[in-house]
Amino acid sequence: QAVAGHTCVRSGSSDVSLEEVCRCLHVDQQTGQIKPTNGKPDKTPCQGPEMYFGTGADGALVVDALENLKINKFAQVLQTTTKGSNTLKVHPINLFGRGQEVYIIQMKGTDAGQSMFAKVITVDSQNSTLTISAGLTFTCTSAGTSRCQVVTVPHYVNVTLKNRAVIAGAPWNGLVGGVIVFRSRGQVNVGPTSSRISACGIGFRGGRYGAELKEGGFQGKSLYESNLEKENLSCLYQSR
């Protein structure tokens, strides 16, 4: 496996364990920076904990016949924050704690779709401000119709879904939502009885669709495919 320009040689099965990856890495617990342990730190080390499989700090997740379990929490970025900055003003602030991993994503406007992972270094509740482990890789714009959000990232030991269980995301409400993100240190098992991880219908609002619309519908907030079969193929991970 090649990490930050350095090569880690491994043998054995094709399954890569956390221990095998981290054998070649050092994760700075204060900054979240990841560097090789061979004594030759890369000049541009990977920022944040995004290059490994998680700590397992949230334990094992077993979902048994519970529909639409939502595992993420969302905060709106309150003001535009320029590329390179490592502080974000967010609401609500009480979702976050020191050392937690977060996913920052521009949902609408300039740089829409740009995203990054980072680690929370400090939480200033009085000023609703997060300090993160790395400078933003894009300008996080929250003005006019532009929207940027910060999403919590659970770290599980293993994830198991059975008996038609579903992990679903919180629907986009115009400010936050529309994302599912987590890490699993071990396995992600989606059972054989129609269990699934589904993001169907949680994104931008679709256009109207129906028999009375002779031309096939109108575009809404995004292009949305109404055909259920195609929808299932495109927006969920499902065991059939």
N, C-alpha and C positions, 0 to 999 in steps of 0.2 A: 504494500500500500504506500503511495506517495503522499506525503503531507508537508505542505509549506515548502516545497522544493527539496525535501529530504526523503530518502527512501527507507522504508521499514520492510525488511524481508521476513516473511513468515511461511510456514509450511503447514500441511494438514488439510482439513476439510475446507470447503468454500465458505463455511459459516465463520464470521468474524466476531469474536467476543470483545467486550469492552476492555478486558485486561490485555488482549493482544494489541489493540490499537494504542492504549495508553502506555504500553511498554516503551514506545518510542517517543512519548510526549510528556511534557510537564505542563500542568494547568496552574497558572498563578491564581491563588485563591482570592487575592485582593483585586487584581485587574481583570481576571478572566482570560488573559492572553494565553495562547497555547504555543509552546515552543518545543522543538525536538530536544532530546536529552543527550545528544551526542557531543555536546560541548561546542557546537557551532550554531548558535541561534540564528534563525532566518532574519534577514533585514526587514522583512515585512511579514511578521508572524500573523497567523490567523487570529482575528479578534473575537473574543467571547467564546462561550462553550458550545458553539454550533457544530464543531467537528467531532463530537463524540456522542454516545448513545444515551446519555443521561446518567444521573446519580442513583436513581431508584428511590429518591427521598420520599416520594408519595406512596410507596408500598406497591403491593399487587392490586390491580384493578380487575375484579370479576363482575361482569354484568350478566345477570340471569333473568331473562324475561322482563326486563325493564325498558320500555320504549323511550326513545328520545332523551337519553342521558346526555346532559351538557357538561362538558369537562373544563371548559375555558371561561375566564372572566375577562371583561373588556373595559378599557378606559379610553376616553376621548382625549386627544392632544388638543389643548386649549388655544395654543398660539403657534404660529409658524416658527420653526426652529431650523436654523441653517445647517447645511452639510458640515460635518466636522465637530459640531457641538456634542457634548456628552451630558446635557441636562434637558429634561422635558417637563413641561408643566401639563399635568393631566388631571382628569376627573372621571371617577372618584379615585382618590389617592390611597384609600384604606384597603385596596385589593392587593397591595404589594408589600414585600418584605425584603430585607437585606439578603443578598445571595441568591435571590430567585431569578430564574431565566425568564426573559420576555421576548416576544416577537413583535417587532414594530413594522407596520405596513401602511403605505399610502393607498387609500381606497379609491379616492376620486381626485381629479384635478391634475396639476403638474406632477410628473413622475409617478402617476398612478400605476400600481403594481410593484413598485420598488419596495423592497423589504430587507430586514436584517434581524439577526438574533443578537442579544446582549445579556449581560448579567446586571442586576440591580446592585449598586454599590452603597447608595444611601437613599433614604426616604425622608423628605422634608415635608411632614404633614401640614405644618403651619402655612407653607407657601405652595403646597400641592405640587412639589417638584421631585422628580426622580433624577438621580445621577447614575449613569450607566457606564459599563466597563469599556466602551469604545465609542469613538466619535461616529456620528451618523454618516452613513455612506451615501445619503441623499438628503435633500432639503425636505423636511417633514412639514407640509403645507396645510394649515388649518385656517383658511380665510375664504370668504365668499362661499362657493359651493365645494371647495376642496375639503377633503376629510382624511385625517391620519389617525390611527389608533394604536394602542399598546395592548397586547394580548398576553395573558399568563400562559406559561408552558409547563404542564405537569410532567414530572419525571417518575415513571412507573418502573417497577421491577419486571413485571409481566402484565400483559393485557389479554383477558379472555372474555369472549362474548359467546353466549350459548342460549338456546331456546328462544330464538327470534329476538334476541337483545339487539338494541340499536344505540350506537354513539352518534349523536346528531349535534349540529352546531346551532348557536343562537342566530335567528334570522337577522339580516341587515336591517336596521331601523332608521337609516339615514345618517346616523352618527357612528355607531359601532356594530359589530357582529359580522356574520357571514364567513367565519373562519373556523376550522378545526385544526388544532395543532397539539401534538404531545410527543414525548420520547419514551421509549421502552428499552430498558437495559437488557432485557432478555427477549422473550418471544411475544408476538402478537398473534393470538389464535382467534380466528373468526369461525364459529361453529358451523356445522353442516345444515342447520335448520333455519335458513334464511336470516341469520344474524348478519349485521352489516354496520359499516361506518359510512354514514350518509351525509352529504352536503346538499342534497336535493332541495331546491326551492328556498335556500337560505341566502342567496345572493341578491343582486339588484332586482327590483320589481320587473316582472315580465309584462309584455303587452297583452291586450285583450285577444281572446281567441274563442271561436265558436262558429257554429254552422251559419249564423247570420252574416259573418264576415266573409264575403265572397272571394276576397283577394288573399285570404289565409292569415289575417291578423295584422296587428300594428306593433311596431317596436315600442318597448317600454324603456325602463332604465338600462336594460341590456338586451341583447338578442337572446331569446329564451325559447327553447324547443319544447313544445307542448306534448309531443308524442311521448307517452310514458315509457315505452320500450327504449327509445333513444335516450331519454332522460336517465334511465337506470344505468345505461352503458356509460354515460359520460360523467355522472356526478356522484357515484358512490362506489365503495369497495364492498362487494357483497359475496357471500358464499352461497352457491346455489346447489 
